[in-house]
Amino acid sequence: MTDPRCPWALSSAAMGAYHDTEWGRPSRDDQHLFEMLLLEGAQAGLSWATVLNKRENYRRALDGFDPAVIASYGQSKLDELVADDGIIRNRLKIASTVTNARAFLQVRAAFGSFGTYLWDWVKGTPIVNHPAPGDGPPGSTELSDRIGKDLKRRGFTFVGTTIVYAYLQAVGVVDDHVDGCPAKSG
């Protein structure tokens, strides 16, 4: 009997657990939305497995993904992060955590929550796609193009359309579980 889950979920126990409990599940929780935004930005040019395996190190290094704390980081903290071999030590990605924390707080102040801002793009209802088991999801869509441009306009970095699409999948704004996957919502 073959496993009906999305094929990528079968690559490791960690990927399977992430798929089964988190990926594609609608989240409106600002803390989780911020965490995933930072992690998806860290993934740029790398595999999700690499970032997922470092997630707890990121949580430790970035003060539990608290945007208010991260927004206050100065150069000494950034230098400390660059020296932390538990995370991806790319200076631009590390600096983007501070930039994105500040932009996140501004969006949250303007909309009441980041979740409100994000979910307003889809009128509060997830987009449910129906990929076949052999189909890979698109790298981007018109929606991820628009959100990425708006996030950049609001001061975010590492929010290109491909990163934004992966983010939308991760937080359940888009459900790209393959048809027949037990985690499929609709």
C-alpha positions as CSV (number, residue, x, y, z in Angstrom):
1,M,0.0,0.0,0.0
2,T,1.4,3.4,-0.9
3,D,1.4,6.4,1.4
4,P,-1.3,8.9,0.2
5,R,0.5,11.9,1.7
6,C,2.2,14.6,-0.4
7,P,5.3,12.9,-1.8
8,W,7.7,15.5,-0.2
9,A,6.4,14.5,3.2
10,L,8.0,11.0,2.8
11,S,11.5,12.3,2.6
12,S,12.2,12.3,6.4
13,A,10.5,11.9,9.7
14,A,10.8,15.6,10.3
15,M,9.3,16.5,7.0
16,G,6.5,14.0,7.6
17,A,5.7,15.5,11.0
18,Y,5.8,19.0,9.6
19,H,3.5,18.0,6.8
20,D,1.0,16.2,9.0
21,T,0.7,18.8,11.7
22,E,1.4,22.2,10.3
23,W,1.9,22.7,6.5
24,G,-1.2,23.9,4.8
25,R,-3.2,24.3,8.0
26,P,-4.8,27.8,8.2
27,S,-3.1,29.9,10.8
28,R,-4.1,33.4,11.8
29,D,-1.8,33.5,14.8
30,D,0.6,36.4,14.5
31,Q,3.4,34.7,16.4
32,H,3.2,31.7,14.0
33,L,2.8,33.9,10.9
34,F,5.9,35.9,11.9
35,E,8.0,32.7,12.6
36,M,7.1,31.2,9.3
37,L,7.8,34.5,7.4
38,L,11.3,34.5,8.9
39,L,11.9,30.8,8.2
40,E,10.7,31.0,4.6
41,G,13.1,34.0,4.1
42,A,15.9,32.0,5.6
43,Q,15.1,29.2,3.1
44,A,15.9,31.3,0.0
45,G,18.2,29.3,-2.2
46,L,18.2,26.3,0.2
47,S,16.0,23.3,0.9
48,W,13.1,23.5,3.4
49,A,14.6,20.4,5.1
50,T,17.7,22.5,5.9
51,V,15.7,25.2,7.6
52,L,13.3,22.8,9.3
53,N,16.3,21.0,10.9
54,K,17.5,24.3,12.3
55,R,14.1,25.6,13.4
56,E,14.7,25.1,17.2
57,N,18.1,26.8,16.8
58,Y,16.4,29.8,15.2
59,R,13.8,29.8,18.0
60,R,16.6,30.0,20.6
61,A,18.7,32.5,18.7
62,L,15.8,34.8,17.8
63,D,14.2,35.0,21.2
64,G,11.3,32.8,20.5
65,F,10.6,34.7,17.2
66,D,9.3,37.7,19.3
67,P,9.0,40.5,16.7
68,A,9.2,43.3,19.3
69,V,12.5,41.9,20.7
70,I,14.0,41.2,17.2
71,A,13.0,44.7,16.1
72,S,15.3,46.1,18.8
73,Y,18.4,44.1,17.8
74,G,21.5,46.1,17.4
75,Q,24.8,45.4,15.7
76,S,26.2,43.3,18.5
77,K,23.3,40.9,18.4
78,L,23.6,40.7,14.6
79,D,27.3,39.8,15.0
80,E,26.3,37.2,17.5
81,L,23.8,35.7,15.1
82,V,26.4,35.6,12.3
83,A,28.7,33.6,14.6
84,D,25.9,31.1,15.6
85,D,26.5,27.9,13.6
86,G,23.1,26.6,14.6
87,I,21.4,28.9,12.1
88,I,22.0,29.9,8.5
89,R,24.8,32.5,8.8
90,N,24.0,34.6,5.8
91,R,24.5,38.3,6.8
92,L,21.7,39.6,4.5
93,K,19.2,37.0,5.8
94,I,20.1,37.7,9.4
95,A,19.7,41.5,8.9
96,S,16.4,40.9,7.2
97,T,15.0,39.4,10.5
98,V,15.3,42.9,12.1
99,T,14.0,44.7,9.0
100,N,11.0,42.3,8.8
101,A,10.3,42.4,12.5
102,R,10.0,46.2,12.2
103,A,7.8,46.0,9.1
104,F,5.7,43.3,10.7
105,L,5.0,45.4,13.8
106,Q,4.0,48.3,11.5
107,V,1.6,46.1,9.5
108,R,0.2,44.7,12.8
109,A,-0.4,48.2,14.1
110,A,-2.1,49.3,10.8
111,F,-4.4,46.3,10.5
112,G,-4.9,45.2,14.1
113,S,-3.0,41.9,13.4
114,F,-0.8,40.6,10.7
115,G,-3.3,37.8,10.3
116,T,-6.0,40.3,9.3
117,Y,-3.6,41.8,6.7
118,L,-2.7,38.4,5.2
119,W,-6.1,36.8,5.2
120,D,-7.8,39.9,3.7
121,W,-6.0,39.0,0.5
122,V,-8.2,35.9,0.2
123,K,-11.3,37.3,1.9
124,G,-10.6,35.0,4.9
125,T,-11.0,31.7,3.0
126,P,-8.1,29.5,2.0
127,I,-7.4,28.8,-1.7
128,V,-7.7,25.0,-2.2
129,N,-5.8,23.7,-5.2
130,H,-6.1,20.2,-6.5
131,P,-2.7,19.0,-7.6
132,A,-2.3,15.3,-8.6
133,P,0.3,13.3,-6.7
134,G,2.8,13.6,-9.6
135,D,2.3,17.4,-10.0
136,G,4.5,19.9,-8.3
137,P,2.9,23.1,-7.1
138,P,3.7,26.3,-9.0
139,G,6.7,28.3,-7.9
140,S,4.5,31.5,-7.8
141,T,1.1,32.8,-8.6
142,E,-0.5,36.1,-9.4
143,L,-1.5,36.3,-5.7
144,S,2.1,35.7,-4.5
145,D,3.2,38.3,-7.0
146,R,0.8,40.9,-5.5
147,I,1.5,40.1,-1.9
148,G,5.2,40.1,-2.4
149,K,5.1,43.5,-4.0
150,D,2.9,44.8,-1.2
151,L,5.2,43.4,1.5
152,K,8.3,45.0,-0.2
153,R,6.4,48.3,-0.4
154,R,5.8,48.0,3.3
155,G,9.5,47.5,4.0
156,F,9.9,43.7,4.1
157,T,12.9,41.9,2.5
158,F,13.3,38.3,1.3
159,V,9.7,38.3,0.2
160,G,10.0,37.6,-3.5
161,T,7.1,35.9,-5.2
162,T,8.5,32.3,-4.7
163,I,9.2,32.9,-1.0
164,V,5.8,34.4,-0.6
165,Y,4.1,31.4,-2.3
166,A,5.9,28.9,-0.1
167,Y,4.8,31.1,2.9
168,L,1.2,31.1,1.8
169,Q,1.3,27.3,1.5
170,A,3.0,26.9,4.9
171,V,0.4,29.0,6.8
172,G,-2.6,27.5,5.0
173,V,-3.6,30.5,2.9
174,V,-3.1,28.1,0.0
175,D,-3.8,24.4,0.3
176,D,-1.6,22.6,-2.1
177,H,-1.8,19.1,-0.5
178,V,-2.2,16.6,-3.3
179,D,-5.6,15.1,-4.0
180,G,-6.0,12.1,-1.8
181,C,-3.7,13.4,0.9
182,P,-5.3,12.9,4.4
183,A,-4.3,16.5,5.3
184,K,-6.2,17.9,2.3
185,S,-8.9,20.4,3.5
186,G,-11.4,20.3,0.7
